[in-house]
């Protein structure tokens, strides 16, 4: 599903379901998601929230709790003396 014009994101999510409609690839997908998130956090350990926790907005839904956006601030790259752009 593509994003509506003028909006951002794909509205994608992780959902496994249950019973006869359960995701047949649940475990591989879970490992992929955990690995991706772990590597992101390892690569960018100094991310900081860009707003107070009270300002975060959750998407509505009876079976999930997901943020609309998670704004973060990245540290400025370290400049070394004599470096050129």
Beta strands, then each sheet from edge to edge (+ up, - down):
strand 1: 48-49
strand 2: 58-59
strand 3: 66-67
strand 4: 72-73
sheet 1: 1+ 4-
sheet 2: 2+ 3-
end
